[in-house]
């Protein structure tokens, strides 16, 4: 059975088990804790997950922190509560462990914006360039890369190369442009972006700031330049979290996926966090892919140990190498 057939089988299976009726009186937190002990399983959750999933997780983090944790765990099963490329990363780092994900359909608009065939052609047109790719990409794109980065370590990774070295940065053009500005580089940028960070409304953010003038505007570098230009602080997900904890300010307008606000409130319960609005009529800008995961799906996935992540063997070694290079270069970087 090839990987495509297996993926289809898993998706059909998933539709069936998601339809299973769960007893509404069941204490899912207790059931999940029991299953973790029985199966020697660990739950890794991204900061953008729903609060309940973050609360039941063994480790919560951004992409760099989650990659490190995935590499260090001695669990037999890794349940990755995030999106597909994150679970793929965990599988690459743990080829002999079972990696499962609550919803196979939890993809990533940024990863989708970089099709492997097109990117391979793009790379071949620039053979003298080193390829640095943001971790928000598929295993196929990682396999076409020289080194991976996250928003936490991107500047460090880029600056590890001499300024004379031409660089392709993919897939996020906004993060790439931010790094170019910060480092004085002129990297060649792939034209990709994240749907969540692309549609924040500058007008609405400015309006909120007039209502709460004492608030600090804090933004993720995947946002567009005009949003970054009005920000008081720009940083990775973990850097934003750390900033709100350490800052003397008591109010923040948070310009990234609002799932992170749960952790911000836990660390700073006396502070105010206002989710930045998008251009549409929604109050905040949630990632629809991240929100496909639910506590019920976490329970069922752990119970049945499916859907399972699998990566074709011909990709594994090629995709793993640039990941290991990133982790080695980031060994001394605090998160």
C-alpha positions as CSV (number, residue, x, y, z in Angstrom):
1,X,0.0,0.0,0.0
2,X,1.5,3.4,-1.0
3,X,1.4,6.5,1.1
4,X,-1.5,8.1,-0.8
5,X,-3.7,4.9,-0.4
6,X,-2.8,4.8,3.3
7,X,-3.7,8.4,3.8
8,X,-7.1,7.8,2.2
9,X,-7.6,4.7,4.3
10,X,-6.7,6.7,7.4
11,X,-9.1,9.5,6.5
12,X,-12.0,7.1,5.9
13,X,-11.2,5.4,9.2
14,X,-11.1,8.8,10.9
15,X,-14.5,9.9,9.6
16,X,-15.9,6.7,11.1
17,X,-14.4,6.9,14.6
18,X,-15.0,10.7,14.9
19,X,-18.7,9.8,14.5
20,X,-18.5,7.5,17.6
21,X,-20.8,8.8,20.3
22,X,-18.9,9.8,23.4
23,X,-20.7,9.5,26.7
24,X,-21.2,13.2,27.7
25,X,-20.6,12.3,31.3
26,X,-17.1,10.9,30.5
27,X,-14.3,12.8,32.2
28,X,-12.1,13.2,29.1
29,X,-9.2,14.7,31.1
30,X,-9.1,11.7,33.4
31,X,-9.6,9.2,30.5
32,X,-6.8,10.8,28.5
33,X,-4.5,10.7,31.6
34,X,-5.2,7.0,32.0
35,X,-4.6,6.2,28.4
36,X,-1.3,8.1,28.5
37,X,-0.1,6.0,31.4
38,X,-1.2,2.7,29.9
39,X,0.3,3.4,26.5
40,X,3.4,5.3,27.6
41,X,2.2,8.2,25.4
42,X,3.0,11.9,25.4
43,X,0.9,14.7,24.1
44,X,2.7,17.7,22.5
45,X,0.5,20.7,21.8
46,X,1.2,23.9,20.0
47,X,0.3,27.2,21.7
48,X,-2.4,27.8,19.0
49,X,-4.5,24.8,20.2
50,X,-7.7,25.2,22.2
51,X,-7.3,25.8,25.9
52,X,-8.5,22.3,26.9
53,X,-6.0,20.6,24.6
54,X,-3.2,22.8,26.0
55,X,-4.2,21.9,29.5
56,X,-4.2,18.2,28.9
57,X,-0.8,18.3,27.1
58,X,2.5,17.2,28.6
59,X,4.3,19.9,26.8
60,X,3.2,23.1,25.1
61,X,5.4,25.1,22.9
62,X,6.2,26.8,19.6
63,X,7.8,24.9,16.6
64,X,11.4,24.9,18.0
65,X,10.4,23.8,21.5
66,X,8.1,21.1,20.2
67,X,10.8,19.8,17.8
68,X,13.2,19.6,20.7
69,X,10.7,17.8,22.9
70,X,9.9,15.4,20.2
71,X,13.5,14.5,19.8
72,X,14.1,14.0,23.5
73,X,11.0,12.0,24.6
74,X,11.2,8.4,25.7
75,X,7.5,7.8,25.1
76,X,6.4,5.0,22.8
77,X,3.6,7.1,21.3
78,X,3.6,10.8,20.4
79,X,0.2,12.4,20.0
80,X,0.8,15.7,18.2
81,X,-1.9,18.3,18.8
82,X,-1.1,20.7,16.0
83,X,-1.1,20.7,12.2
84,X,0.2,18.1,9.8
85,X,3.7,19.4,9.2
86,X,4.3,19.5,12.9
87,X,3.4,15.8,13.3
88,X,5.6,15.0,10.3
89,X,8.5,16.8,12.0
90,X,8.0,14.6,15.1
91,X,7.9,11.5,13.0
92,X,11.1,12.5,11.1
93,X,12.8,12.9,14.5
94,X,11.3,9.6,15.8
95,X,11.2,7.1,12.9
96,X,10.7,4.2,15.3
97,X,7.9,5.7,17.4
98,X,4.2,5.9,16.6
99,X,3.2,9.5,15.9
100,X,-0.5,10.2,15.8
101,X,-2.6,13.4,15.1
102,X,-6.2,14.2,16.2
103,X,-7.3,15.2,12.7
104,X,-5.5,14.5,9.4
105,X,-7.2,17.4,7.8
106,X,-5.4,19.8,10.0
107,X,-3.1,21.3,7.3
108,X,-1.4,24.6,6.9
109,X,-2.0,27.4,4.4
110,X,1.7,28.4,4.5
111,X,2.8,24.8,3.8
112,X,0.2,24.6,1.0
113,X,1.6,27.7,-0.6
114,X,4.8,25.9,-1.5
115,X,4.1,22.9,-3.8
116,X,7.2,20.5,-4.0
117,X,7.3,20.3,-7.8
118,X,7.3,24.1,-8.2
119,X,9.8,24.6,-5.4
120,X,12.2,22.0,-6.8
121,X,12.1,23.8,-10.2
122,X,12.7,27.2,-8.4
123,X,15.7,25.8,-6.5
124,X,17.2,24.3,-9.7
125,X,17.0,27.8,-11.3
126,X,19.3,29.1,-8.5
127,X,21.9,26.4,-8.1
128,X,24.4,28.8,-6.2
129,X,21.9,29.5,-3.5
130,X,21.7,27.9,-0.1
131,X,18.1,26.9,0.8
132,X,16.8,27.9,4.2
133,X,13.2,26.8,4.8
134,X,10.9,27.7,7.6
135,X,9.7,24.7,9.5
136,X,6.1,25.4,8.4
137,X,6.5,23.2,5.3
138,X,6.0,19.6,4.2
139,X,8.5,16.8,4.4
140,X,9.0,17.1,0.7
141,X,10.1,20.7,1.0
142,X,12.3,19.9,3.9
143,X,14.0,17.3,1.7
144,X,14.8,20.0,-0.8
145,X,16.4,22.2,1.9
146,X,19.9,22.7,3.2
147,X,18.7,23.8,6.7
148,X,15.4,24.4,8.5
149,X,14.6,27.3,10.8
150,X,11.8,28.4,13.1
151,X,10.7,32.0,13.9
152,X,12.7,31.6,17.2
153,X,16.0,30.9,15.5
154,X,15.6,32.2,11.9
155,X,18.0,35.2,12.4
156,X,20.6,32.9,14.0
157,X,20.4,30.4,11.2
158,X,20.6,33.1,8.5
159,X,23.6,34.8,10.1
160,X,25.4,31.4,10.3
161,X,26.1,31.9,6.6
162,X,28.5,34.6,5.3
163,X,26.9,37.6,3.8
164,X,28.4,36.7,0.4
165,X,26.4,33.5,0.3
166,X,23.2,33.8,-1.8
167,X,20.2,32.4,0.1
168,X,16.7,31.2,-0.9
169,X,14.3,31.6,2.0
170,X,11.0,29.8,1.8
171,X,8.1,29.5,2.1
172,X,7.0,32.6,4.1
173,X,7.7,35.9,2.3
174,X,6.8,38.1,5.3
175,X,9.1,36.3,7.7
176,X,11.8,36.4,5.0
177,X,11.3,40.1,4.5
178,X,11.5,40.7,8.2
179,X,14.8,38.8,8.5
180,X,16.2,40.6,5.4
181,X,15.5,43.9,7.2
182,X,16.9,42.7,10.5
183,X,20.1,41.2,9.1
184,X,20.7,43.5,6.1
185,X,20.5,40.5,3.8
186,X,18.9,40.3,0.4
187,X,17.6,36.7,0.4
188,X,15.6,35.5,-2.5
189,X,12.1,34.9,-1.1
190,X,9.5,32.3,-2.1
191,X,6.1,33.9,-2.5
192,X,4.2,32.1,0.3
193,X,2.3,33.3,3.3
194,X,0.1,32.2,6.3
195,X,-3.6,33.0,6.0
196,X,-3.9,33.8,9.7
197,X,-1.1,36.4,9.7
198,X,-1.9,37.9,6.3
199,X,-5.3,39.2,7.0
200,X,-4.9,41.2,10.2
201,X,-6.5,44.6,9.7
202,X,-4.2,47.5,10.3
203,X,-7.2,49.9,10.5
204,X,-8.9,47.8,13.2
205,X,-5.7,47.3,15.2
206,X,-5.2,51.1,15.1
207,X,-8.8,51.6,16.2
208,X,-8.4,49.3,19.2
209,X,-5.1,51.0,20.1
210,X,-6.9,54.3,20.3
211,X,-9.4,52.7,22.7
212,X,-6.5,51.2,24.7
213,X,-3.6,53.6,24.2
214,X,-1.6,52.1,27.0
215,X,-1.6,48.7,25.3
216,X,1.6,47.3,23.7
217,X,1.1,46.0,20.1
218,X,3.0,42.6,19.9
219,X,3.2,40.8,16.6
220,X,4.5,37.6,15.0
221,X,7.0,38.2,12.1
222,X,4.8,36.3,9.7
223,X,2.6,39.4,9.7
224,X,2.7,41.9,6.9
225,X,5.2,44.7,7.0
226,X,2.6,47.5,7.6
227,X,1.5,45.6,10.8
228,X,5.0,45.1,12.0
229,X,5.7,48.8,11.5
230,X,3.3,49.8,14.2
231,X,4.3,47.0,16.6
232,X,6.1,47.6,19.9
233,X,7.5,44.1,19.9
234,X,8.0,41.5,17.2
235,X,8.9,37.9,18.0
236,X,8.2,34.2,17.7
237,X,5.3,32.7,19.6
238,X,7.5,31.8,22.6
239,X,9.2,35.3,22.5
240,X,5.8,37.0,22.6
241,X,4.8,34.9,25.6
242,X,8.0,35.7,27.4
243,X,7.7,39.4,26.6
244,X,4.2,39.6,28.1
245,X,5.4,37.9,31.2
246,X,8.4,40.1,31.7
247,X,7.0,43.4,30.5
248,X,6.0,46.1,33.0
249,X,3.0,46.8,30.7
250,X,-0.4,45.5,31.8
251,X,-2.2,45.4,28.5
252,X,-1.3,43.9,25.1
253,X,-2.9,43.8,21.6
254,X,-1.9,40.3,20.4
255,X,-1.3,40.1,16.6
256,X,-1.0,36.4,16.1
257,X,-3.3,33.3,16.4
258,X,-5.3,33.9,19.7
259,X,-4.7,30.4,21.1
260,X,-1.5,31.8,22.6
261,X,-3.6,34.1,24.9
262,X,-4.5,31.1,27.1
263,X,-0.9,30.7,28.1
264,X,-0.4,34.5,28.4
265,X,-3.3,34.7,30.8
266,X,-2.0,31.8,32.9
267,X,1.4,33.3,33.3
268,X,0.1,36.9,33.8
269,X,-3.5,36.6,35.2
270,X,-3.6,40.3,36.2
271,X,-2.8,41.5,32.7
272,X,-5.2,42.2,29.8
273,X,-4.8,40.5,26.4
274,X,-6.8,41.7,23.4
275,X,-6.8,39.5,20.2
276,X,-6.1,41.6,17.1
277,X,-9.0,41.4,14.6
278,X,-8.8,40.3,10.9
279,X,-10.3,42.2,8.0
280,X,-13.5,40.2,8.1
281,X,-16.3,40.4,10.7
282,X,-14.7,38.0,13.1
283,X,-13.6,39.2,16.6
284,X,-10.2,37.4,16.3
285,X,-8.2,35.6,13.7
286,X,-8.2,31.9,14.5
287,X,-6.5,29.3,12.4
288,X,-9.2,27.0,11.0
289,X,-6.7,24.1,10.7
290,X,-5.5,24.3,14.3
291,X,-9.1,24.4,15.5
292,X,-10.0,21.1,13.7
293,X,-8.4,19.4,16.7
294,X,-10.7,18.9,19.7
295,X,-10.4,17.3,23.1
296,X,-12.8,14.6,21.9
297,X,-10.6,13.8,19.0
298,X,-7.5,13.7,21.2
299,X,-9.2,11.1,23.4
300,X,-10.3,9.0,20.4
301,X,-7.0,9.2,18.7
302,X,-5.2,8.1,21.8
303,X,-7.7,5.3,22.4
304,X,-7.4,3.9,18.8
305,X,-3.8,5.1,18.1
306,X,-5.0,6.5,14.8
307,X,-4.7,8.4,12.4
308,X,-1.0,7.6,12.3
309,X,1.6,9.8,10.5
310,X,3.8,8.0,7.9
311,X,6.4,9.4,5.7
312,X,7.8,7.6,2.5
313,X,11.2,6.1,3.3
314,X,12.9,7.9,0.4
315,X,12.1,11.2,2.0
316,X,13.0,10.5,5.6
317,X,16.8,10.8,5.4
318,X,16.8,13.8,3.1
319,X,14.2,15.7,5.2
320,X,15.8,14.8,8.5
321,X,19.3,16.1,7.7
322,X,18.3,19.8,7.5
323,X,16.3,19.4,10.7
324,X,19.2,18.0,12.6
325,X,21.4,20.9,11.4
326,X,18.9,23.4,12.7
327,X,18.7,21.7,16.1
328,X,22.5,21.6,16.4
329,X,22.9,25.3,15.5
330,X,20.1,26.2,18.0
331,X,21.4,24.1,20.9
332,X,22.4,27.2,23.0
333,X,19.3,29.2,22.1
334,X,16.8,29.7,24.9
335,X,13.1,29.5,24.2
